[in-house]
Structure formats: structure tokens, C-alpha cells
């Protein structure tokens, strides 16, 4: 990992956003597992995903979370979907809003995708004590 890249304002902003949205535990685990092989990727996602895109002024974090969940359902990225259910709750998305997003996804992503999304979301929401 290049320490100069970690000194940039974009990296610092990205780390603040990443911790706020995903939580310290998740970010700490990701950083602890960083090594010579994947370290550059950790810097990349912190700078570009969390420091640039998640910090853009055009949408609030709650809207970004809902959009992210929709895209992850459509693409079938289960692990990221579960992670972003937690992030959505951190960003103020309600259980009812998640339910409606999943209902809407049945129409546009297909019934199997929505069905699987409900199953994944329910597990995470139970784990968080929201159901």
C-alpha cells in the first residue's frame, strides 16, 4: 500500500465516509486483512468509491444506499448486498423502505432475484435486531 496515497484528502474523506456507512468493525476487518496483494485495492476503493462517489453532492447517503441495494440485487452480488443492508440501516433507511425496494425489484429484476433478496435481507435485519 502506498502511504502517500493514504495522505491525500480524497483518501481521508473516503475513510470517514467508509467508516460512517459501513461501520468501524467492518472497515477495521478489511484493513487488518490488507496485505501486499490486496492493499492497493483497499486504497483504491477508499479513495474512489468512498472518497469520490459516495461524497458527491448530488444525492444524500440514504438515496445512495437504496440505489446501491437495487443494483446489487440486479447483479446478484449477495455478500455486498448483505453488507449494504447494514450500511443502509446506518444511513437511515427503514425496514419498510427496504421491503418496498425488494417489492419493486421483483418487477424490474425478476421474482427469483427479489425472493433471494428478501431472504438475505431478512437474515441481516434479524441479526441487527430490526425484525
N, CA, C and O atoms as a GROMACS GRO file, in nm:
protein
  524
    1UNK      N    1   0.084  -0.117   0.000
    1UNK     CA    2   0.000   0.000   0.000
    1UNK      C    3   0.089   0.124   0.000
    1UNK      O    4   0.184   0.132   0.078
    2UNK      N    5   0.060   0.217  -0.084
    2UNK     CA    6   0.138   0.338  -0.095
    2UNK      C    7   0.092   0.437   0.013
    2UNK      O    8  -0.022   0.484   0.011
    3UNK      N    9   0.180   0.469   0.107
    3UNK     CA   10   0.145   0.560   0.216
    3UNK      C   11   0.116   0.701   0.167
    3UNK      O   12   0.038   0.772   0.230
    4UNK      N   13   0.177   0.742   0.056
    4UNK     CA   14   0.147   0.874   0.001
    4UNK      C   15   0.001   0.885  -0.041
    4UNK      O   16  -0.062   0.989  -0.024
    5UNK      N   17  -0.052   0.776  -0.095
    5UNK     CA   18  -0.193   0.778  -0.137
    5UNK      C   19  -0.286   0.793  -0.017
    5UNK      O   20  -0.393   0.852  -0.028
    6UNK      N   21  -0.245   0.740   0.098
    6UNK     CA   22  -0.326   0.749   0.218
    6UNK      C   23  -0.326   0.889   0.278
    6UNK      O   24  -0.408   0.920   0.363
    7UNK      N   25  -0.233   0.972   0.235
    7UNK     CA   26  -0.222   1.108   0.288
    7UNK      C   27  -0.311   1.206   0.212
    7UNK      O   28  -0.328   1.320   0.255
    8UNK      N   29  -0.368   1.164   0.101
    8UNK     CA   30  -0.450   1.255   0.021
    8UNK      C   31  -0.581   1.287   0.091
    8UNK      O   32  -0.631   1.208   0.171
    9UNK      N   33  -0.635   1.403   0.061
    9UNK     CA   34  -0.764   1.443   0.117
    9UNK      C   35  -0.875   1.347   0.073
    9UNK      O   36  -0.965   1.315   0.150
   10UNK      N   37  -0.866   1.300  -0.051
   10UNK     CA   38  -0.968   1.208  -0.102
   10UNK      C   39  -0.967   1.078  -0.021
   10UNK      O   40  -1.073   1.025   0.010
   11UNK      N   41  -0.850   1.028   0.013
   11UNK     CA   42  -0.841   0.907   0.095
   11UNK      C   43  -0.899   0.933   0.234
   11UNK      O   44  -0.976   0.852   0.285
   12UNK      N   45  -0.861   1.045   0.294
   12UNK     CA   46  -0.910   1.078   0.428
   12UNK      C   47  -1.062   1.093   0.429
   12UNK      O   48  -1.129   1.041   0.519
   13UNK      N   49  -1.116   1.163   0.330
   13UNK     CA   50  -1.261   1.177   0.318
   13UNK      C   51  -1.325   1.040   0.297
   13UNK      O   52  -1.428   1.008   0.356
   14UNK      N   53  -1.262   0.960   0.212
   14UNK     CA   54  -1.313   0.826   0.185
   14UNK      C   55  -1.317   0.740   0.310
   14UNK      O   56  -1.413   0.665   0.330
   15UNK      N   57  -1.217   0.750   0.392
   15UNK     CA   58  -1.214   0.671   0.515
   15UNK      C   59  -1.324   0.716   0.611
   15UNK      O   60  -1.386   0.633   0.678
   16UNK      N   61  -1.348   0.845   0.619
   16UNK     CA   62  -1.457   0.896   0.704
   16UNK      C   63  -1.591   0.841   0.653
   16UNK      O   64  -1.671   0.790   0.731
   17UNK      N   65  -1.615   0.852   0.522
   17UNK     CA   66  -1.741   0.802   0.465
   17UNK      C   67  -1.754   0.651   0.481
   17UNK      O   68  -1.860   0.601   0.519
   18UNK      N   69  -1.647   0.580   0.453
   18UNK     CA   70  -1.649   0.434   0.462
   18UNK      C   71  -1.683   0.389   0.604
   18UNK      O   72  -1.764   0.298   0.623
   19UNK      N   73  -1.622   0.451   0.702
   19UNK     CA   74  -1.649   0.416   0.842
   19UNK      C   75  -1.792   0.454   0.883
   19UNK      O   76  -1.858   0.379   0.954
   20UNK      N   77  -1.838   0.570   0.837
   20UNK     CA   78  -1.974   0.614   0.871
   20UNK      C   79  -2.079   0.519   0.813
   20UNK      O   80  -2.175   0.483   0.881
   21UNK      N   81  -2.060   0.480   0.690
   21UNK     CA   82  -2.160   0.398   0.621
   21UNK      C   83  -2.148   0.251   0.659
   21UNK      O   84  -2.249   0.187   0.688
   22UNK      N   85  -2.028   0.197   0.660
   22UNK     CA   86  -2.011   0.054   0.682
   22UNK      C   87  -1.985   0.017   0.828
   22UNK      O   88  -2.006  -0.098   0.867
   23UNK      N   89  -1.941   0.112   0.906
   23UNK     CA   90  -1.912   0.086   1.047
   23UNK      C   91  -1.766   0.054   1.069
   23UNK      O   92  -1.699  -0.002   0.982
   24UNK      N   93  -1.717   0.091   1.186
   24UNK     CA   94  -1.576   0.071   1.219
   24UNK      C   95  -1.535  -0.076   1.215
   24UNK      O   96  -1.427  -0.109   1.165
   25UNK      N   97  -1.618  -0.164   1.267
   25UNK     CA   98  -1.583  -0.307   1.270
   25UNK      C   99  -1.553  -0.360   1.131
   25UNK      O  100  -1.452  -0.427   1.109
   26UNK      N  101  -1.642  -0.330   1.038
   26UNK     CA  102  -1.624  -0.379   0.900
   26UNK      C  103  -1.496  -0.323   0.838
   26UNK      O  104  -1.417  -0.397   0.780
   27UNK      N  105  -1.477  -0.194   0.852
   27UNK     CA  106  -1.360  -0.129   0.792
   27UNK      C  107  -1.232  -0.180   0.859
   27UNK      O  108  -1.133  -0.206   0.791
   28UNK      N  109  -1.235  -0.194   0.990
   28UNK     CA  110  -1.116  -0.245   1.059
   28UNK      C  111  -1.081  -0.386   1.011
   28UNK      O  112  -0.964  -0.416   0.990
   29UNK      N  113  -1.181  -0.472   0.994
   29UNK     CA  114  -1.156  -0.608   0.942
   29UNK      C  115  -1.093  -0.603   0.804
   29UNK      O  116  -0.998  -0.675   0.775
   30UNK      N  117  -1.148  -0.517   0.718
   30UNK     CA  118  -1.095  -0.506   0.582
   30UNK      C  119  -0.950  -0.458   0.584
   30UNK      O  120  -0.866  -0.510   0.511
   31UNK      N  121  -0.922  -0.360   0.666
   31UNK     CA  122  -0.786  -0.306   0.672
   31UNK      C  123  -0.688  -0.403   0.736
   31UNK      O  124  -0.572  -0.411   0.696
   32UNK      N  125  -0.734  -0.477   0.836
   32UNK     CA  126  -0.648  -0.576   0.901
   32UNK      C  127  -0.611  -0.689   0.806
   32UNK      O  128  -0.503  -0.748   0.817
   33UNK      N  129  -0.700  -0.720   0.713
   33UNK     CA  130  -0.670  -0.827   0.617
   33UNK      C  131  -0.595  -0.775   0.495
   33UNK      O  132  -0.566  -0.851   0.403
   34UNK      N  133  -0.564  -0.647   0.495
   34UNK     CA  134  -0.489  -0.587   0.385
   34UNK      C  135  -0.345  -0.640   0.386
   34UNK      O  136  -0.284  -0.656   0.492
   35UNK      N  137  -0.294  -0.666   0.267
   35UNK     CA  138  -0.158  -0.719   0.255
   35UNK      C  139  -0.096  -0.670   0.125
   35UNK      O  140  -0.153  -0.586   0.055
   36UNK      N  141   0.019  -0.722   0.093
   36UNK     CA  142   0.091  -0.682  -0.028
   36UNK      C  143   0.008  -0.706  -0.153
   36UNK      O  144   0.015  -0.628  -0.249
   37UNK      N  145  -0.072  -0.813  -0.153
   37UNK     CA  146  -0.152  -0.849  -0.270
   37UNK      C  147  -0.273  -0.759  -0.288
   37UNK      O  148  -0.299  -0.712  -0.399
   38UNK      N  149  -0.350  -0.735  -0.180
   38UNK     CA  150  -0.477  -0.662  -0.195
   38UNK      C  151  -0.475  -0.520  -0.140
   38UNK      O  152  -0.575  -0.449  -0.149
   39UNK      N  153  -0.362  -0.475  -0.085
   39UNK     CA  154  -0.354  -0.343  -0.024
   39UNK      C  155  -0.386  -0.228  -0.118
   39UNK      O  156  -0.454  -0.133  -0.080
   40UNK      N  157  -0.338  -0.237  -0.240
   40UNK     CA  158  -0.366  -0.130  -0.337
   40UNK      C  159  -0.516  -0.120  -0.365
   40UNK      O  160  -0.568  -0.011  -0.390
   41UNK      N  161  -0.586  -0.235  -0.362
   41UNK     CA  162  -0.730  -0.234  -0.383
   41UNK      C  163  -0.802  -0.163  -0.268
   41UNK      O  164  -0.898  -0.089  -0.291
   42UNK      N  165  -0.756  -0.185  -0.145
   42UNK     CA  166  -0.816  -0.116  -0.030
   42UNK      C  167  -0.801   0.036  -0.044
   42UNK      O  168  -0.895   0.110  -0.015
   43UNK      N  169  -0.686   0.080  -0.087
   43UNK     CA  170  -0.664   0.223  -0.109
   43UNK      C  171  -0.755   0.272  -0.222
   43UNK      O  172  -0.816   0.378  -0.211
   44UNK      N  173  -0.762   0.195  -0.329
   44UNK     CA  174  -0.845   0.230  -0.444
   44UNK      C  175  -0.991   0.250  -0.404
   44UNK      O  176  -1.051   0.353  -0.436
   45UNK      N  177  -1.050   0.151  -0.334
   45UNK     CA  178  -1.193   0.165  -0.300
   45UNK      C  179  -1.215   0.276  -0.199
   45UNK      O  180  -1.319   0.343  -0.202
   46UNK      N  181  -1.120   0.298  -0.111
   46UNK     CA  182  -1.135   0.407  -0.014
   46UNK      C  183  -1.132   0.541  -0.086
   46UNK      O  184  -1.214   0.629  -0.057
   47UNK      N  185  -1.038   0.558  -0.178
   47UNK     CA  186  -1.027   0.686  -0.249
   47UNK      C  187  -1.141   0.708  -0.348
   47UNK      O  188  -1.206   0.812  -0.346
   48UNK      N  189  -1.164   0.611  -0.434
   48UNK     CA  190  -1.256   0.634  -0.545
   48UNK      C  191  -1.402   0.607  -0.511
   48UNK      O  192  -1.489   0.687  -0.543
   49UNK      N  193  -1.429   0.494  -0.446
   49UNK     CA  194  -1.569   0.466  -0.412
   49UNK      C  195  -1.617   0.559  -0.300
   49UNK      O  196  -1.718   0.628  -0.313
   50UNK      N  197  -1.541   0.558  -0.189
   50UNK     CA  198  -1.586   0.630  -0.070
   50UNK      C  199  -1.543   0.776  -0.068
   50UNK      O  200  -1.612   0.859  -0.009
   51UNK      N  201  -1.432   0.809  -0.129
   51UNK     CA  202  -1.383   0.947  -0.128
   51UNK      C  203  -1.436   1.032  -0.242
   51UNK      O  204  -1.449   1.153  -0.228
   52UNK      N  205  -1.466   0.968  -0.353
   52UNK     CA  206  -1.520   1.042  -0.468
   52UNK      C  207  -1.671   1.022  -0.483
   52UNK      O  208  -1.748   1.116  -0.464
   53UNK      N  209  -1.712   0.902  -0.516
   53UNK     CA  210  -1.853   0.878  -0.550
   53UNK      C  211  -1.946   0.898  -0.431
   53UNK      O  212  -2.045   0.970  -0.442
   54UNK      N  213  -1.918   0.834  -0.317
   54UNK     CA  214  -2.007   0.846  -0.201
   54UNK      C  215  -2.002   0.986  -0.140
   54UNK      O  216  -2.083   1.016  -0.052
   55UNK      N  217  -1.912   1.071  -0.183
   55UNK     CA  218  -1.902   1.206  -0.129
   55UNK      C  219  -1.955   1.312  -0.225
   55UNK      O  220  -1.951   1.432  -0.195
   56UNK      N  221  -2.005   1.269  -0.339
   56UNK     CA  222  -2.058   1.365  -0.435
   56UNK      C  223  -2.182   1.434  -0.378
   56UNK      O  224  -2.256   1.371  -0.302
   57UNK      N  225  -2.205   1.560  -0.412
   57UNK     CA  226  -2.314   1.636  -0.351
   57UNK      C  227  -2.454   1.609  -0.407
   57UNK      O  228  -2.552   1.651  -0.345
   58UNK      N  229  -2.467   1.543  -0.520
   58UNK     CA  230  -2.597   1.532  -0.586
   58UNK      C  231  -2.701   1.444  -0.520
   58UNK      O  232  -2.820   1.461  -0.546
   59UNK      N  233  -2.659   1.350  -0.435
   59UNK     CA  234  -2.752   1.259  -0.368
   59UNK      C  235  -2.713   1.246  -0.221
   59UNK      O  236  -2.595   1.253  -0.187
   60UNK      N  237  -2.812   1.226  -0.136
   60UNK     CA  238  -2.780   1.201   0.004
   60UNK      C  239  -2.743   1.053   0.023
   60UNK      O  240  -2.765   0.970  -0.066
   61UNK      N  241  -2.687   1.022   0.140
   61UNK     CA  242  -2.639   0.887   0.166
   61UNK      C  243  -2.752   0.785   0.166
   61UNK      O  244  -2.734   0.672   0.121
   62UNK      N  245  -2.868   0.823   0.214
   62UNK     CA  246  -2.983   0.732   0.217
   62UNK      C  247  -3.022   0.692   0.075
   62UNK      O  248  -3.044   0.574   0.047
   63UNK      N  249  -3.030   0.788  -0.014
   63UNK     CA  250  -3.063   0.760  -0.155
   63UNK      C  251  -2.956   0.673  -0.218
   63UNK      O  252  -2.987   0.579  -0.292
   64UNK      N  253  -2.831   0.703  -0.191
   64UNK     CA  254  -2.721   0.620  -0.245
   64UNK      C  255  -2.733   0.477  -0.195
   64UNK      O  256  -2.709   0.383  -0.271
   65UNK      N  257  -2.769   0.459  -0.068
   65UNK     CA  258  -2.785   0.324  -0.015
   65UNK      C  259  -2.897   0.249  -0.088
   65UNK      O  260  -2.880   0.133  -0.125
   66UNK      N  261  -3.010   0.314  -0.108
   66UNK     CA  262  -3.121   0.249  -0.178
   66UNK      C  263  -3.082   0.212  -0.321
   66UNK      O  264  -3.115   0.104  -0.369
   67UNK      N  265  -3.013   0.303  -0.389
   67UNK     CA  266  -2.969   0.274  -0.525
   67UNK      C  267  -2.870   0.157  -0.526
   67UNK      O  268  -2.878   0.069  -0.612
   68UNK      N  269  -2.779   0.158  -0.432
   68UNK     CA  270  -2.679   0.052  -0.425
   68UNK      C  271  -2.746  -0.083  -0.403
   68UNK      O  272  -2.711  -0.181  -0.470
   69UNK      N  273  -2.840  -0.090  -0.310
   69UNK     CA  274  -2.913  -0.215  -0.287
   69UNK      C  275  -2.982  -0.263  -0.414
   69UNK      O  276  -2.978  -0.382  -0.446
   70UNK      N  277  -3.044  -0.173  -0.486
   70UNK     CA  278  -3.114  -0.209  -0.610
   70UNK      C  279  -3.018  -0.271  -0.711
   70UNK      O  280  -3.047  -0.374  -0.772
   71UNK      N  281  -2.903  -0.206  -0.727
   71UNK     CA  282  -2.806  -0.256  -0.825
   71UNK      C  283  -2.748  -0.390  -0.782
   71UNK      O  284  -2.725  -0.478  -0.866
   72UNK      N  285  -2.723  -0.407  -0.653
   72UNK     CA  286  -2.666  -0.532  -0.605
   72UNK      C  287  -2.765  -0.648  -0.620
   72UNK      O  288  -2.724  -0.761  -0.648
   73UNK      N  289  -2.894  -0.621  -0.601
   73UNK     CA  290  -2.996  -0.724  -0.625
   73UNK      C  291  -2.993  -0.763  -0.772
   73UNK      O  292  -2.990  -0.882  -0.806
   74UNK      N  293  -2.994  -0.662  -0.858
   74UNK     CA  294  -2.999  -0.689  -1.002
   74UNK      C  295  -2.878  -0.769  -1.049
   74UNK      O  296  -2.890  -0.852  -1.139
   75UNK      N  297  -2.763  -0.743  -0.989
   75UNK     CA  298  -2.641  -0.809  -1.032
   75UNK      C  299  -2.614  -0.940  -0.957
   75UNK      O  300  -2.523  -1.015  -0.994
   76UNK      N  301  -2.693  -0.967  -0.853
   76UNK     CA  302  -2.676  -1.092  -0.778
   76UNK      C  303  -2.551  -1.097  -0.693
   76UNK      O  304  -2.492  -1.203  -0.675
   77UNK      N  305  -2.510  -0.984  -0.640
   77UNK     CA  306  -2.390  -0.978  -0.556
   77UNK      C  307  -2.430  -0.990  -0.408
   77UNK      O  308  -2.444  -0.891  -0.337
   78UNK      N  309  -2.449  -1.114  -0.364
   78UNK     CA  310  -2.506  -1.142  -0.233
   78UNK      C  311  -2.427  -1.086  -0.116
   78UNK      O  312  -2.485  -1.023  -0.028
   79UNK      N  313  -2.298  -1.108  -0.113
   79UNK     CA  314  -2.217  -1.064   0.001
   79UNK      C  315  -2.221  -0.912   0.012
   79UNK      O  316  -2.237  -0.857   0.121
   80UNK      N  317  -2.206  -0.845  -0.100
   80UNK     CA  318  -2.212  -0.698  -0.100
   80UNK      C  319  -2.352  -0.650  -0.063
   80UNK      O  320  -2.367  -0.550   0.007
   81UNK      N  321  -2.456  -0.721  -0.109
   81UNK     CA  322  -2.594  -0.685  -0.075
   81UNK      C  323  -2.614  -0.689   0.076
   81UNK      O  324  -2.669  -0.596   0.134
   82UNK      N  325  -2.570  -0.797   0.140
   82UNK     CA  326  -2.584  -0.808   0.285
   82UNK      C  327  -2.508  -0.696   0.356
   82UNK      O  328  -2.559  -0.636   0.451
   83UNK      N  329  -2.387  -0.668   0.312
   83UNK     CA  330  -2.308  -0.561   0.370
   83UNK      C  331  -2.382  -0.427   0.356
   83UNK      O  332  -2.382  -0.346   0.449
   84UNK      N  333  -2.443  -0.405   0.240
   84UNK     CA  334  -2.510  -0.277   0.216
   84UNK      C  335  -2.649  -0.269   0.280
   84UNK      O  336  -2.705  -0.160   0.290
   85UNK      N  337  -2.706  -0.382   0.322
   85UNK     CA  338  -2.826  -0.376   0.407
   85UNK      C  339  -2.786  -0.310   0.539
   85UNK      O  340  -2.855  -0.220   0.587
   86UNK      N  341  -2.676  -0.355   0.597
   86UNK     CA  342  -2.625  -0.294   0.720
   86UNK      C  343  -2.595  -0.145   0.698
   86UNK      O  344  -2.632  -0.061   0.780
   87UNK      N  345  -2.530  -0.114   0.588
   87UNK     CA  346  -2.497   0.025   0.556
   87UNK      C  347  -2.623   0.109   0.540
   87UNK      O  348  -2.628   0.223   0.586
   88UNK      N  349  -2.724   0.053   0.477
   88UNK     CA  350  -2.849   0.126   0.456
   88UNK      C  351  -2.913   0.162   0.590
   88UNK      O  352  -2.961   0.274   0.608
   89UNK      N  353  -2.913   0.069   0.682
   89UNK     CA  354  -2.967   0.097   0.816
   89UNK      C  355  -2.885   0.209   0.880
   89UNK      O  356  -2.942   0.299   0.942
   90UNK      N  357  -2.753   0.205   0.867
   90UNK     CA  358  -2.667   0.312   0.919
   90UNK      C  359  -2.700   0.446   0.856
   90UNK      O  360  -2.683   0.550   0.919
   91UNK      N  361  -2.747   0.444   0.732
   91UNK     CA  362  -2.779   0.567   0.659
   91UNK      C  363  -2.924   0.611   0.675
   91UNK      O  364  -2.970   0.702   0.606
   92UNK      N  365  -2.997   0.546   0.765
   92UNK     CA  366  -3.134   0.590   0.794
   92UNK      C  367  -3.242   0.525   0.710
   92UNK      O  368  -3.358   0.566   0.718
   93UNK      N  369  -3.209   0.424   0.630
   93UNK     CA  370  -3.310   0.352   0.554
   93UNK      C  371  -3.389   0.265   0.652
   93UNK      O  372  -3.330   0.198   0.736
   94UNK      N  373  -3.520   0.267   0.640
   94UNK     CA  374  -3.606   0.190   0.730
   94UNK      C  375  -3.630   0.049   0.676
   94UNK      O  376  -3.608   0.022   0.558
   95UNK      N  377  -3.673  -0.038   0.764
   95UNK     CA  378  -3.709  -0.174   0.724
   95UNK      C  379  -3.821  -0.168   0.619
   95UNK      O  380  -3.819  -0.244   0.522
   96UNK      N  381  -3.916  -0.080   0.638
   96UNK     CA  382  -4.027  -0.065   0.542
   96UNK      C  383  -3.975  -0.022   0.405
   96UNK      O  384  -4.023  -0.072   0.303
   97UNK      N  385  -3.879   0.067   0.402
   97UNK     CA  386  -3.821   0.110   0.274
   97UNK      C  387  -3.744  -0.004   0.207
   97UNK      O  388  -3.750  -0.019   0.085
   98UNK      N  389  -3.675  -0.084   0.285
   98UNK     CA  390  -3.605  -0.200   0.228
   98UNK      C  391  -3.706  -0.298   0.171
   98UNK      O  392  -3.686  -0.352   0.062
   99UNK      N  393  -3.815  -0.320   0.242
   99UNK     CA  394  -3.921  -0.409   0.192
   99UNK      C  395  -3.978  -0.358   0.060
   99UNK      O  396  -3.995  -0.435  -0.034
  100UNK      N  397  -4.005  -0.229   0.053
  100UNK     CA  398  -4.061  -0.172  -0.070
  100UNK      C  399  -3.960  -0.178  -0.185
  100UNK      O  400  -3.998  -0.203  -0.299
  101UNK      N  401  -3.832  -0.156  -0.155
  101UNK     CA  402  -3.729  -0.170  -0.257
  101UNK      C  403  -3.728  -0.312  -0.312
  101UNK      O  404  -3.718  -0.332  -0.433
  102UNK      N  405  -3.740  -0.410  -0.224
  102UNK     CA  406  -3.741  -0.550  -0.267
  102UNK      C  407  -3.866  -0.583  -0.348
  102UNK      O  408  -3.859  -0.656  -0.447
  103UNK      N  409  -3.979  -0.529  -0.308
  103UNK     CA  410  -4.102  -0.549  -0.386
  103UNK      C  411  -4.084  -0.490  -0.527
  103UNK      O  412  -4.120  -0.552  -0.626
  104UNK      N  413  -4.030  -0.371  -0.533
  104UNK     CA  414  -4.007  -0.303  -0.661
  104UNK      C  415  -3.908  -0.381  -0.747
  104UNK      O  416  -3.921  -0.388  -0.869
  105UNK      N  417  -3.808  -0.440  -0.681
  105UNK     CA  418  -3.708  -0.517  -0.756
  105UNK      C  419  -3.769  -0.642  -0.820
  105UNK      O  420  -3.719  -0.690  -0.921
  106UNK      N  421  -3.876  -0.694  -0.763
  106UNK     CA  422  -3.943  -0.811  -0.823
  106UNK      C  423  -3.992  -0.777  -0.964
  106UNK      O  424  -3.988  -0.861  -1.054
  107UNK      N  425  -4.036  -0.655  -0.980
  107UNK     CA  426  -4.086  -0.611  -1.109
  107UNK      C  427  -3.974  -0.591  -1.211
  107UNK      O  428  -3.988  -0.629  -1.327
  108UNK      N  429  -3.865  -0.531  -1.168
  108UNK     CA  430  -3.761  -0.492  -1.262
  108UNK      C  431  -3.641  -0.587  -1.268
  108UNK      O  432  -3.570  -0.591  -1.368
  109UNK      N  433  -3.620  -0.664  -1.161
  109UNK     CA  434  -3.505  -0.757  -1.158
  109UNK      C  435  -3.549  -0.902  -1.170
  109UNK      O  436  -3.468  -0.990  -1.199
  110UNK      N  437  -3.676  -0.926  -1.146
  110UNK     CA  438  -3.729  -1.061  -1.155
  110UNK      C  439  -3.760  -1.120  -1.018
  110UNK      O  440  -3.700  -1.084  -0.917
  111UNK      N  441  -3.856  -1.210  -1.017
  111UNK     CA  442  -3.900  -1.272  -0.893
  111UNK      C  443  -3.790  -1.349  -0.821
  111UNK      O  444  -3.777  -1.335  -0.700
  112UNK      N  445  -3.709  -1.429  -0.891
  112UNK     CA  446  -3.603  -1.501  -0.819
  112UNK      C  447  -3.505  -1.406  -0.749
  112UNK      O  448  -3.462  -1.434  -0.637
  113UNK      N  449  -3.471  -1.297  -0.814
  113UNK     CA  450  -3.378  -1.202  -0.753
  113UNK      C  451  -3.440  -1.139  -0.629
  113UNK      O  452  -3.374  -1.126  -0.525
  114UNK      N  453  -3.566  -1.099  -0.638
  114UNK     CA  454  -3.634  -1.038  -0.524
  114UNK      C  455  -3.652  -1.139  -0.411
  114UNK      O  456  -3.632  -1.106  -0.294
  115UNK      N  457  -3.690  -1.259  -0.445
  115UNK     CA  458  -3.708  -1.364  -0.345
  115UNK      C  459  -3.578  -1.387  -0.268
  115UNK      O  460  -3.578  -1.395  -0.146
  116UNK      N  461  -3.469  -1.397  -0.341
  116UNK     CA  462  -3.339  -1.417  -0.278
  116UNK      C  463  -3.300  -1.294  -0.196
  116UNK      O  464  -3.244  -1.307  -0.087
  117UNK      N  465  -3.330  -1.175  -0.247
  117UNK     CA  466  -3.302  -1.051  -0.175
  117UNK      C  467  -3.377  -1.045  -0.042
  117UNK      O  468  -3.321  -1.004   0.059
  118UNK      N  469  -3.505  -1.086  -0.043
  118UNK     CA  470  -3.582  -1.091   0.080
  118UNK      C  471  -3.516  -1.184   0.182
  118UNK      O  472  -3.504  -1.151   0.300
  119UNK      N  473  -3.474  -1.300   0.135
  119UNK     CA  474  -3.411  -1.398   0.223
  119UNK      C  475  -3.282  -1.342   0.286
  119UNK      O  476  -3.260  -1.355   0.406
  120UNK      N  477  -3.199  -1.281   0.203
  120UNK     CA  478  -3.074  -1.224   0.253
  120UNK      C  479  -3.100  -1.107   0.348
  120UNK      O  480  -3.039  -1.099   0.455
  121UNK      N  481  -3.189  -1.018   0.309
  121UNK     CA  482  -3.219  -0.901   0.392
  121UNK      C  483  -3.278  -0.942   0.525
  121UNK      O  484  -3.244  -0.886   0.629
  122UNK      N  485  -3.366  -1.040   0.522
  122UNK     CA  486  -3.428  -1.085   0.648
  122UNK      C  487  -3.324  -1.137   0.745
  122UNK      O  488  -3.331  -1.108   0.865
  123UNK      N  489  -3.227  -1.213   0.696
  123UNK     CA  490  -3.122  -1.263   0.782
  123UNK      C  491  -3.042  -1.151   0.846
  123UNK      O  492  -3.014  -1.155   0.966
  124UNK      N  493  -3.006  -1.052   0.768
  124UNK     CA  494  -2.927  -0.939   0.821
  124UNK      C  495  -3.012  -0.855   0.917
  124UNK      O  496  -2.965  -0.814   1.023
  125UNK      N  497  -3.137  -0.831   0.881
  125UNK     CA  498  -3.223  -0.749   0.967
  125UNK      C  499  -3.252  -0.818   1.100
  125UNK      O  500  -3.262  -0.752   1.203
  126UNK      N  501  -3.265  -0.949   1.097
  126UNK     CA  502  -3.281  -1.023   1.224
  126UNK      C  503  -3.153  -1.011   1.307
  126UNK      O  504  -3.159  -0.987   1.428
  127UNK      N  505  -3.040  -1.027   1.242
  127UNK     CA  506  -2.910  -1.016   1.310
  127UNK      C  507  -2.895  -0.878   1.377
  127UNK      O  508  -2.839  -0.867   1.486
  128UNK      N  509  -2.946  -0.774   1.311
  128UNK     CA  510  -2.938  -0.638   1.364
  128UNK      C  511  -3.048  -0.607   1.466
  128UNK      O  512  -3.050  -0.498   1.524
  129UNK      N  513  -3.139  -0.702   1.488
  129UNK     CA  514  -3.249  -0.680   1.582
  129UNK      C  515  -3.358  -0.590   1.528
  129UNK      O  516  -3.433  -0.530   1.605
  130UNK      N  517  -3.367  -0.580   1.396
  130UNK     CA  518  -3.469  -0.494   1.333
  130UNK      C  519  -3.597  -0.570   1.299
  130UNK      O  520  -3.698  -0.508   1.266
  131UNK      N  521  -3.593  -0.703   1.307
  131UNK     CA  522  -3.712  -0.786   1.282
  131UNK      C  523  -3.736  -0.875   1.403
  131UNK      O  524  -3.831  -0.953   1.404
   0.00000   0.00000   0.00000
